[in-house]
Amino acid sequence: MAMVTAMAPERRRCLPPGGRVAIVLAACCLATAAHAGKWDITPTLSVNETLTDNVGLSATDRQGDLVTDIAPGIRIVGHGDRARLNLDYQLHNHLYARDSSRNRTQNLLNAVGSVEAIEDWLFIDLSGAIAQQSISAFGGTAPDASRRTGNSTETRTFRISPYIEGSFGSLADYRLRHERLISSASSSRVSDLDRKQWEGELKGVTGLSTLTWQLDAMTRTISNGSSRSVDADQARAMLKYRFDPQFRVSILGGREWNNYFGPERIGKAMHGGGIEWSPTERTQVALSRTRRFFGDAQTINLSHRSRQTVWRYSDTKDVTVTANPARIGGYGEMFDLYYSLYAPQLATQYPNDPDGLNNAIVALLQANGITPDQQAGSGFLSARVLLQHRRQLSLALIGVRNTLTLAAVQSDSEPLGSALGGQPDDFSLASGIRQRGLSANWSHRLSGLSTLNALVSRQISTATGGSNLETTQNLMLINFTTQLAGKTRATLGARHTTVEGATTYRENALTGSLSHQF
């Protein structure tokens, strides 16, 4: 079990090409809109203190320490006539009172932007994310980002995607998009990935205004700088028929090719269909199933909201490249739930301003003491093509002073072919991995300025296919958050974490933080 528990060496490198491109394009966004639009640039500073009884998350050598996290940052939100940008960056400086050899800096970035380079024709989307992620499903997830464990690493994912779109008169609309995505990590146990993709789409109407057609094609190459790379191509034709504004059906057929299982490319026909139904503006149903080379791919999305509740269920089965990529330009399940509930009410305050709406939802979550990127379960990293089946049920109950959010998730992953970089990973020990997670989050408004928040979560990671690997992680925490001034917030909290199985440790901690927006 050395792979799970050993401290992973870190590799230092300059910013990858995708990151440099993202920064250059971010500057272009600002330059393009320097004389137009609305831009808010907000410096931030937070100081976080953690008093822990197990700084190394050790099963046998439990040592206490006081960890100070000083995190200056900047937030840029705005849009101009032909550009938009939503960027949140923080530089965390972790200082350990008893063991300064653990001191380190850590980046945190979530950014998404776009530029209309040629009016109504050429567009450029860009995004980037830097975050801490778990390497192994069986190593336990660090209770906070300051912990330097062998199972966590800083990941950097940058994406640039130029595309053109237009129409051939009344005959058809077209779109041609290129995408470059580069992902890297500090740990030598994680392989870098470079994805290049082209997508083309042509669609139009028939003699029946309710019947539309679509042709699309995609070609993708994924590599890690070694001789091993995988290619996948796809071509499809689709028909969609709208019975009424609330109900639509679709059918598709095509062919796909890939070399996931070896050097030879294998071709396979594909066919399927789906329905979309919105019986009311508060209820949506979307179902699709397609026969693919691995079996049936499927997508099920059900959602319903009332004045004080949101119900969401999703069931997806498809091919993915990593089990837990950085969430570029987005947040977690709690954000999704709050967005479903509050976006219809707030949309009138942010017309044609999706970033402003997103930030209003984030502010609402923070006011309730809830982390926007909170997940029902954490994933893991793997430089493989995976077949992943993920099911998730989420519920939010909103009262005048109380908010209860519940989430349950199950994810089954199995590899398609060998690892791209040749690095050993969880699938070197198991033919499949199942992760099950449960979480309950209760938020209570004590006053207009103060909130009490409690979270209980449990995740079980189990190897399938004959291996007996299993890890269970439990987390309990409670936080008190109050607004000291208009732009200053303070938080006091306590947490208890246990991890048992392939990795074992127990930790208790008291936390406090002070954050300010300038």
PAKOL-937524 format. One record per residue (C-alpha): x, y negated, z; chain. Coordinates in nm, 3 decimals. Each point is the difference from the previous one (the first is absolute). Layout:
% residues N
SITE       xx       yy       zz  kette
SITE        X        Y        Z      A
...
% end
This chain:
% residues 518
SITE       xx       yy       zz  kette
SITE    0.000    0.000    0.000      A
SITE    0.298   -0.232   -0.041      A
SITE   -0.171   -0.155   -0.299      A
SITE   -0.285   -0.123    0.214      A
SITE    0.185   -0.128    0.303      A
SITE    0.345   -0.116   -0.115      A
SITE    0.081   -0.369   -0.023      A
SITE   -0.006   -0.094   -0.369      A
SITE    0.296   -0.200   -0.128      A
SITE   -0.092   -0.328   -0.161      A
SITE    0.134   -0.129   -0.327      A
SITE    0.041   -0.370   -0.064      A
SITE   -0.044   -0.141   -0.346      A
SITE   -0.084   -0.324   -0.167      A
SITE   -0.357   -0.069   -0.099      A
SITE   -0.103    0.238   -0.284      A
SITE   -0.068   -0.142   -0.347      A
SITE   -0.375    0.019    0.052      A
SITE    0.033   -0.209    0.317      A
SITE    0.207   -0.267   -0.175      A
SITE   -0.257   -0.016   -0.278      A
SITE   -0.284   -0.032    0.252      A
SITE    0.175   -0.291    0.174      A
SITE    0.069   -0.177   -0.330      A
SITE   -0.363    0.039   -0.105      A
SITE   -0.119   -0.124    0.339      A
SITE    0.206   -0.312   -0.058      A
SITE   -0.158   -0.030   -0.344      A
SITE   -0.343    0.015    0.160      A
SITE    0.087   -0.294    0.222      A
SITE    0.166   -0.198   -0.280      A
SITE   -0.295    0.051   -0.233      A
SITE   -0.242   -0.134    0.257      A
SITE    0.218   -0.271    0.151      A
SITE   -0.223   -0.275   -0.135      A
SITE   -0.336    0.177    0.013      A
SITE   -0.212    0.214    0.220      A
SITE    0.007    0.055    0.374      A
SITE    0.301    0.145    0.181      A
SITE    0.043    0.065    0.371      A
SITE    0.354    0.070    0.129      A
SITE    0.001    0.098    0.368      A
SITE    0.317    0.079    0.200      A
SITE   -0.064    0.244    0.285      A
SITE    0.186    0.121    0.307      A
SITE   -0.078    0.285    0.237      A
SITE    0.182    0.132    0.307      A
SITE   -0.089    0.351    0.116      A
SITE    0.115    0.176    0.316      A
SITE   -0.022    0.377    0.060      A
SITE    0.088    0.162    0.333      A
SITE    0.026    0.372   -0.073      A
SITE    0.088    0.305    0.210      A
SITE    0.137    0.195   -0.301      A
SITE    0.187   -0.228   -0.234      A
SITE    0.147    0.287   -0.206      A
SITE   -0.327    0.197   -0.016      A
SITE    0.189    0.298    0.144      A
SITE   -0.150    0.322    0.132      A
SITE    0.264    0.043    0.273      A
SITE    0.209   -0.318    0.040      A
SITE   -0.263   -0.263    0.083      A
SITE    0.156   -0.343    0.046      A
SITE   -0.176   -0.330    0.055      A
SITE    0.079   -0.329   -0.170      A
SITE   -0.138   -0.344   -0.075      A
SITE   -0.028   -0.071   -0.373      A
SITE   -0.033   -0.358   -0.126      A
SITE   -0.128   -0.059   -0.353      A
SITE    0.048   -0.353   -0.139      A
SITE   -0.172   -0.030   -0.339      A
SITE    0.005   -0.321   -0.204      A
SITE   -0.211    0.015   -0.314      A
SITE   -0.174   -0.186   -0.275      A
SITE   -0.344    0.031   -0.156      A
SITE   -0.077   -0.140   -0.346      A
SITE   -0.358    0.007   -0.126      A
SITE   -0.135   -0.190   -0.295      A
SITE   -0.099   -0.023   -0.361      A
SITE    0.056   -0.241   -0.285      A
SITE   -0.147   -0.033   -0.344      A
SITE    0.193    0.303   -0.127      A
SITE    0.165    0.159    0.303      A
SITE   -0.084    0.147    0.339      A
SITE    0.207    0.139    0.285      A
SITE   -0.071    0.158    0.338      A
SITE    0.325    0.069    0.187      A
SITE    0.064    0.089    0.364      A
SITE    0.363    0.058    0.106      A
SITE    0.155    0.052    0.343      A
SITE    0.358    0.068    0.108      A
SITE   -0.003    0.198    0.324      A
SITE    0.307   -0.016    0.225      A
SITE   -0.007    0.282    0.256      A
SITE    0.218   -0.055    0.308      A
SITE    0.046    0.271    0.266      A
SITE    0.082   -0.111    0.355      A
SITE    0.191    0.314    0.110      A
SITE    0.136    0.141   -0.326      A
SITE    0.105   -0.269   -0.249      A
SITE    0.120    0.267   -0.248      A
SITE   -0.367    0.047   -0.089      A
SITE   -0.039   -0.365   -0.105      A
SITE   -0.108   -0.048   -0.360      A
SITE   -0.201   -0.213   -0.240      A
SITE   -0.303    0.115   -0.192      A
SITE   -0.194   -0.144   -0.293      A
SITE   -0.376   -0.003   -0.039      A
SITE   -0.155   -0.117   -0.326      A
SITE   -0.344    0.016   -0.158      A
SITE   -0.031   -0.203   -0.320      A
SITE   -0.218   -0.008   -0.309      A
SITE   -0.010   -0.259   -0.277      A
SITE   -0.082   -0.064   -0.365      A
SITE    0.095   -0.240   -0.277      A
SITE   -0.197   -0.086   -0.314      A
SITE    0.306   -0.043   -0.223      A
SITE   -0.194   -0.064   -0.322      A
SITE   -0.351   -0.132    0.045      A
SITE   -0.269    0.265   -0.033      A
SITE    0.244    0.256   -0.144      A
SITE    0.323    0.085    0.189      A
SITE   -0.011    0.065    0.375      A
SITE    0.255    0.124    0.254      A
SITE   -0.092    0.174    0.324      A
SITE    0.263    0.044    0.269      A
SITE    0.001    0.144    0.349      A
SITE    0.235    0.119    0.268      A
SITE    0.000    0.171    0.337      A
SITE    0.266    0.066    0.263      A
SITE   -0.105    0.211    0.296      A
SITE    0.097    0.275    0.243      A
SITE   -0.123    0.347   -0.094      A
SITE    0.032    0.354    0.132      A
SITE    0.232    0.236   -0.187      A
SITE   -0.141    0.330    0.128      A
SITE   -0.357    0.092    0.087      A
SITE    0.136    0.202    0.296      A
SITE    0.234   -0.257    0.157      A
SITE   -0.258   -0.224    0.165      A
SITE   -0.074   -0.362   -0.082      A
SITE    0.187   -0.262    0.203      A
SITE   -0.241   -0.186    0.232      A
SITE    0.134   -0.336   -0.122      A
SITE    0.227   -0.127   -0.275      A
SITE    0.290   -0.078    0.237      A
SITE    0.081    0.368    0.058      A
SITE    0.294    0.132   -0.195      A
SITE   -0.074    0.371   -0.032      A
SITE    0.116    0.264   -0.242      A
SITE   -0.352    0.021   -0.140      A
SITE   -0.052   -0.362   -0.105      A
SITE    0.153   -0.205   -0.277      A
SITE   -0.047   -0.336   -0.164      A
SITE   -0.156    0.041   -0.344      A
SITE   -0.006   -0.261   -0.276      A
SITE   -0.245    0.018   -0.288      A
SITE   -0.019   -0.259   -0.276      A
SITE   -0.226   -0.010   -0.304      A
SITE   -0.009   -0.219   -0.311      A
SITE   -0.270    0.049   -0.262      A
SITE   -0.036   -0.226   -0.305      A
SITE   -0.302    0.055   -0.222      A
SITE   -0.188   -0.151   -0.291      A
SITE   -0.373    0.007   -0.055      A
SITE   -0.244   -0.138   -0.252      A
SITE   -0.261    0.102   -0.253      A
SITE   -0.038    0.081   -0.367      A
SITE   -0.299   -0.223   -0.043      A
SITE   -0.317    0.185    0.094      A
SITE    0.144    0.339   -0.095      A
SITE    0.206    0.089    0.308      A
SITE    0.200   -0.128    0.295      A
SITE    0.361    0.107    0.048      A
SITE    0.257    0.010    0.278      A
SITE    0.364    0.112   -0.007      A
SITE    0.188    0.018    0.331      A
SITE    0.355    0.090    0.099      A
SITE    0.086    0.079    0.364      A
SITE    0.333    0.040    0.174      A
SITE    0.000    0.117    0.362      A
SITE    0.318    0.051    0.202      A
SITE   -0.001    0.158    0.346      A
SITE    0.303    0.041    0.228      A
SITE    0.073    0.078    0.364      A
SITE    0.277   -0.061    0.253      A
SITE    0.024    0.369    0.094      A
SITE    0.221    0.232   -0.202      A
SITE   -0.265    0.269    0.054      A
SITE   -0.240   -0.179   -0.234      A
SITE    0.055   -0.017   -0.375      A
SITE   -0.054   -0.322   -0.192      A
SITE   -0.268    0.001   -0.268      A
SITE   -0.033   -0.196   -0.324      A
SITE   -0.332    0.015   -0.186      A
SITE   -0.052   -0.140   -0.349      A
SITE   -0.346    0.009   -0.152      A
SITE   -0.187   -0.122   -0.308      A
SITE   -0.380   -0.014   -0.019      A
SITE   -0.221   -0.091   -0.293      A
SITE   -0.376   -0.046   -0.007      A
SITE   -0.252   -0.072   -0.273      A
SITE   -0.373   -0.029    0.073      A
SITE   -0.316   -0.129   -0.157      A
SITE   -0.375    0.038   -0.042      A
SITE   -0.204    0.207   -0.241      A
SITE   -0.325   -0.078   -0.175      A
SITE   -0.163    0.063    0.337      A
SITE    0.088   -0.275    0.246      A
SITE   -0.024    0.251    0.286      A
SITE    0.255    0.240   -0.158      A
SITE    0.369   -0.096    0.009      A
SITE    0.313    0.182   -0.113      A
SITE    0.361   -0.004    0.114      A
SITE    0.332    0.140   -0.122      A
SITE    0.302   -0.006    0.228      A
SITE    0.349    0.147    0.014      A
SITE    0.280    0.007    0.255      A
SITE    0.367    0.103    0.001      A
SITE    0.204    0.015    0.322      A
SITE    0.358    0.087    0.097      A
SITE    0.114    0.044    0.361      A
SITE    0.366    0.040    0.089      A
SITE    0.239   -0.054    0.287      A
SITE    0.321   -0.072   -0.189      A
SITE    0.099    0.367   -0.028      A
SITE   -0.040    0.234   -0.292      A
SITE   -0.339    0.115    0.129      A
SITE   -0.298   -0.206   -0.117      A
SITE   -0.363    0.076   -0.073      A
SITE   -0.217   -0.123   -0.285      A
SITE   -0.377   -0.006   -0.031      A
SITE   -0.212   -0.111   -0.293      A
SITE   -0.376   -0.021   -0.036      A
SITE   -0.253   -0.093   -0.268      A
SITE   -0.377   -0.020    0.061      A
SITE   -0.327   -0.101   -0.161      A
SITE   -0.298   -0.104    0.214      A
SITE   -0.366   -0.085   -0.045      A
SITE   -0.204   -0.191    0.261      A
SITE   -0.376   -0.036    0.000      A
SITE   -0.187   -0.241    0.225      A
SITE   -0.357    0.109    0.074      A
SITE   -0.063   -0.319    0.200      A
SITE    0.215   -0.253    0.191      A
SITE    0.017    0.238    0.297      A
SITE    0.079    0.332   -0.172      A
SITE    0.271    0.095   -0.249      A
SITE    0.146    0.332   -0.122      A
SITE    0.320    0.078   -0.189      A
SITE    0.164    0.292   -0.180      A
SITE    0.360    0.034   -0.111      A
SITE    0.230    0.233   -0.188      A
SITE    0.365   -0.002   -0.092      A
SITE    0.336    0.165    0.040      A
SITE    0.299   -0.037    0.231      A
SITE    0.364    0.110   -0.005      A
SITE    0.260    0.021    0.280      A
SITE    0.321    0.177    0.106      A
SITE   -0.074    0.019    0.372      A
SITE    0.083    0.371    0.022      A
SITE    0.312    0.015   -0.215      A
SITE    0.189   -0.147   -0.296      A
SITE   -0.269    0.093   -0.252      A
SITE   -0.300   -0.227   -0.051      A
SITE   -0.333    0.178    0.036      A
SITE   -0.318   -0.129   -0.164      A
SITE   -0.349    0.055    0.136      A
SITE   -0.346   -0.118   -0.102      A
SITE   -0.201   -0.204    0.250      A
SITE   -0.371   -0.076    0.028      A
SITE   -0.243   -0.131    0.257      A
SITE   -0.254   -0.262    0.094      A
SITE   -0.141   -0.216    0.275      A
SITE   -0.287   -0.211    0.130      A
SITE   -0.022   -0.340    0.166      A
SITE   -0.313   -0.092    0.193      A
SITE   -0.083   -0.308    0.202      A
SITE   -0.356    0.042    0.129      A
SITE    0.038   -0.326    0.197      A
SITE    0.268   -0.268    0.028      A
SITE    0.097    0.157    0.334      A
SITE    0.038    0.358   -0.122      A
SITE    0.242    0.136   -0.262      A
SITE    0.056    0.353   -0.123      A
SITE    0.276    0.098   -0.246      A
SITE    0.075    0.362   -0.096      A
SITE    0.236    0.137   -0.264      A
SITE    0.160    0.333   -0.081      A
SITE    0.251    0.086   -0.271      A
SITE    0.142    0.337   -0.099      A
SITE    0.379   -0.045    0.003      A
SITE    0.311    0.218   -0.037      A
SITE   -0.004    0.076    0.376      A
SITE   -0.375    0.058    0.034      A
SITE   -0.268   -0.255    0.083      A
SITE    0.092   -0.359    0.078      A
SITE   -0.276   -0.185    0.179      A
SITE   -0.094   -0.333    0.149      A
SITE   -0.293   -0.052    0.238      A
SITE   -0.067   -0.344    0.148      A
SITE   -0.308   -0.065    0.216      A
SITE   -0.061   -0.321    0.190      A
SITE   -0.290   -0.163    0.178      A
SITE   -0.021   -0.312    0.212      A
SITE   -0.269   -0.159    0.210      A
SITE    0.011   -0.322    0.197      A
SITE    0.210    0.161    0.273      A
SITE    0.143    0.324   -0.143      A
SITE    0.222    0.124   -0.281      A
SITE    0.025    0.366   -0.104      A
SITE    0.268    0.114   -0.245      A
SITE    0.087    0.347   -0.127      A
SITE    0.260    0.084   -0.261      A
SITE    0.122    0.330   -0.142      A
SITE    0.281   -0.007   -0.257      A
SITE    0.203    0.278   -0.156      A
SITE    0.268   -0.092   -0.250      A
SITE    0.370   -0.010   -0.079      A
SITE    0.217   -0.248    0.190      A
SITE    0.373   -0.063    0.015      A
SITE    0.048   -0.069    0.373      A
SITE   -0.214    0.102    0.293      A
SITE    0.021   -0.341    0.165      A
SITE    0.115   -0.284   -0.226      A
SITE    0.019   -0.352    0.139      A
SITE   -0.337   -0.162   -0.029      A
SITE    0.075   -0.278   -0.248      A
SITE   -0.211   -0.309    0.038      A
SITE   -0.250    0.170    0.228      A
SITE   -0.082    0.110    0.352      A
SITE   -0.146    0.301    0.177      A
SITE   -0.338    0.149    0.079      A
SITE   -0.094   -0.264    0.257      A
SITE    0.045   -0.272   -0.260      A
SITE   -0.213    0.196   -0.249      A
SITE   -0.280    0.040    0.253      A
SITE   -0.004   -0.366    0.099      A
SITE    0.020   -0.106   -0.363      A
SITE   -0.307    0.207   -0.085      A
SITE   -0.192   -0.156    0.287      A
SITE    0.108   -0.365   -0.012      A
SITE    0.107   -0.070   -0.359      A
SITE   -0.359   -0.053   -0.126      A
SITE   -0.053   -0.261    0.273      A
SITE    0.335   -0.177   -0.049      A
SITE    0.013    0.011   -0.381      A
SITE   -0.189   -0.329   -0.036      A
SITE    0.273   -0.176    0.202      A
SITE    0.274    0.130   -0.233      A
SITE   -0.135   -0.019   -0.356      A
SITE    0.257    0.130   -0.252      A
SITE    0.252    0.036    0.284      A
SITE    0.050    0.372    0.080      A
SITE    0.317   -0.068    0.200      A
SITE   -0.178   -0.253    0.219      A
SITE   -0.277    0.253    0.061      A
SITE    0.252    0.273    0.088      A
SITE    0.178   -0.227    0.247      A
SITE   -0.331   -0.094    0.162      A
SITE   -0.066    0.371    0.060      A
SITE    0.353    0.043    0.143      A
SITE   -0.058   -0.295    0.236      A
SITE   -0.328    0.154    0.111      A
SITE    0.172    0.331    0.076      A
SITE    0.276   -0.172    0.195      A
SITE   -0.255   -0.197    0.198      A
SITE   -0.146    0.335    0.107      A
SITE    0.342    0.136    0.093      A
SITE    0.008    0.247   -0.293      A
SITE    0.303    0.058   -0.223      A
SITE   -0.106   -0.043   -0.367      A
SITE    0.225    0.278   -0.131      A
SITE   -0.107    0.254    0.262      A
SITE   -0.041    0.347   -0.153      A
SITE   -0.204    0.298    0.112      A
SITE    0.310    0.213   -0.052      A
SITE    0.360   -0.054   -0.107      A
SITE    0.148    0.181   -0.298      A
SITE    0.357    0.092   -0.091      A
SITE    0.251   -0.049   -0.281      A
SITE    0.086    0.249   -0.272      A
SITE    0.166   -0.046   -0.339      A
SITE   -0.225    0.254   -0.166      A
SITE   -0.304    0.011   -0.220      A
SITE   -0.278    0.112    0.234      A
SITE   -0.354    0.126   -0.032      A
SITE   -0.179   -0.179    0.282      A
SITE   -0.357    0.045    0.124      A
SITE   -0.105   -0.271    0.245      A
SITE   -0.334   -0.037    0.180      A
SITE   -0.085   -0.293    0.223      A
SITE   -0.306   -0.111    0.197      A
SITE   -0.009   -0.347    0.159      A
SITE   -0.262   -0.183    0.202      A
SITE   -0.017   -0.351    0.145      A
SITE   -0.264   -0.110    0.252      A
SITE   -0.009   -0.377    0.049      A
SITE   -0.175   -0.164    0.293      A
SITE   -0.009   -0.354    0.135      A
SITE    0.302    0.059    0.226      A
SITE    0.097    0.362   -0.067      A
SITE    0.145    0.170   -0.307      A
SITE    0.052    0.376   -0.027      A
SITE    0.185    0.154   -0.294      A
SITE    0.035    0.377   -0.048      A
SITE    0.204    0.179   -0.265      A
SITE    0.073    0.362   -0.087      A
SITE    0.234    0.114   -0.276      A
SITE    0.131    0.328   -0.138      A
SITE    0.273    0.021   -0.261      A
SITE    0.129    0.317   -0.172      A
SITE    0.320   -0.028   -0.207      A
SITE    0.184    0.257   -0.208      A
SITE    0.295   -0.052   -0.238      A
SITE   -0.015    0.033   -0.377      A
SITE    0.354    0.099   -0.096      A
SITE    0.328   -0.076    0.174      A
SITE    0.119   -0.318    0.171      A
SITE    0.126   -0.269   -0.235      A
SITE    0.309   -0.087    0.200      A
SITE    0.083    0.346    0.129      A
SITE   -0.025   -0.124    0.359      A
SITE   -0.145    0.245    0.255      A
SITE   -0.336   -0.112    0.134      A
SITE   -0.305    0.144    0.174      A
SITE   -0.084    0.208   -0.306      A
SITE    0.338    0.171    0.029      A
SITE   -0.145    0.161    0.316      A
SITE   -0.369    0.033   -0.091      A
SITE   -0.198    0.062   -0.318      A
SITE   -0.265   -0.248    0.111      A
SITE   -0.079   -0.256    0.271      A
SITE   -0.334   -0.084    0.160      A
SITE   -0.044   -0.316    0.206      A
SITE   -0.311   -0.069    0.207      A
SITE   -0.054   -0.328    0.182      A
SITE   -0.262   -0.154    0.226      A
SITE   -0.011   -0.354    0.137      A
SITE   -0.239   -0.213    0.204      A
SITE    0.048   -0.373    0.045      A
SITE   -0.214   -0.209    0.237      A
SITE    0.021   -0.379    0.011      A
SITE   -0.182   -0.215    0.256      A
SITE   -0.015   -0.380   -0.011      A
SITE    0.047   -0.127    0.354      A
SITE   -0.046   -0.360   -0.114      A
SITE    0.039   -0.212   -0.308      A
SITE    0.378    0.012    0.050      A
SITE    0.072    0.341    0.158      A
SITE   -0.047    0.359   -0.114      A
SITE    0.053    0.342    0.160      A
SITE    0.091    0.280   -0.241      A
SITE    0.045    0.375    0.058      A
SITE    0.119    0.266   -0.247      A
SITE    0.009    0.379    0.027      A
SITE    0.140    0.210   -0.286      A
SITE    0.111    0.356   -0.066      A
SITE    0.179    0.151   -0.298      A
SITE    0.088    0.364   -0.068      A
SITE    0.247    0.092   -0.275      A
SITE    0.003    0.369   -0.092      A
SITE    0.207    0.195   -0.251      A
SITE   -0.196    0.240   -0.219      A
SITE    0.110    0.304   -0.196      A
SITE    0.157    0.211    0.273      A
SITE    0.209   -0.255    0.192      A
SITE   -0.079   -0.061    0.367      A
SITE    0.102   -0.369    0.010      A
SITE   -0.246   -0.228    0.178      A
SITE    0.017   -0.336    0.177      A
SITE   -0.274   -0.175    0.197      A
SITE    0.020   -0.370    0.085      A
SITE   -0.231   -0.184    0.240      A
SITE   -0.008   -0.376    0.056      A
SITE   -0.192   -0.205    0.255      A
SITE    0.040   -0.375    0.031      A
SITE   -0.182   -0.301    0.142      A
SITE    0.069   -0.365   -0.086      A
SITE   -0.119   -0.333    0.135      A
SITE    0.023   -0.282   -0.257      A
SITE   -0.067   -0.368    0.063      A
SITE    0.032   -0.322   -0.196      A
SITE    0.222   -0.236    0.200      A
SITE   -0.031   -0.284   -0.249      A
SITE   -0.130   -0.052   -0.351      A
SITE    0.299    0.175   -0.159      A
SITE    0.145    0.197    0.291      A
SITE   -0.110    0.348    0.107      A
SITE    0.118    0.220    0.289      A
SITE   -0.048    0.375    0.051      A
SITE    0.059    0.230    0.298      A
SITE   -0.034    0.374   -0.030      A
SITE    0.083    0.353    0.113      A
SITE    0.034    0.324   -0.195      A
SITE    0.055    0.371    0.050      A
SITE    0.137    0.224   -0.276      A
SITE    0.052    0.377   -0.005      A
SITE    0.144    0.215   -0.279      A
SITE    0.004    0.380    0.028      A
SITE    0.109    0.276   -0.237      A
SITE    0.293   -0.006   -0.242      A
SITE    0.094   -0.330    0.169      A
SITE   -0.080   -0.072    0.365      A
SITE    0.013   -0.319    0.206      A
SITE   -0.208   -0.212    0.234      A
SITE    0.010   -0.379    0.038      A
SITE   -0.168   -0.268    0.211      A
SITE    0.042   -0.368   -0.069      A
SITE   -0.115   -0.347    0.102      A
SITE   -0.008   -0.257   -0.279      A
SITE   -0.038   -0.374   -0.032      A
SITE    0.017   -0.239   -0.294      A
SITE   -0.024   -0.369   -0.079      A
SITE   -0.060   -0.114   -0.358      A
SITE   -0.028   -0.346   -0.152      A
SITE   -0.081   -0.142   -0.343      A
SITE    0.167   -0.332   -0.078      A
% end
